[in-house]
Amino acid sequence: MMKLCERCSHPLKSQKRINAGMGTVCTKKAAEEAARAEFERNEVTMDEVLNDEKIENAS
């Protein structure tokens, strides 16, 4: 039975990819999405900076 990519369902050909569960393209896309999500979690907006400054100046 041929193993399929968990992300796109294309057949996986190498044992390394089968073990990983994803093909090389999908692995790269998943890593890019994870990096983008991490960036967005840590992103600070100008509103947050300005609100923090207002709070500090009010103290």
Secondary structure, 3 states (H helix, E strand, C coil): CCCECCCCCCECCCHHHHHHCCCHHHHHHHHHHHHHHHHHHHCCCHHHHHHHHHHHHHC
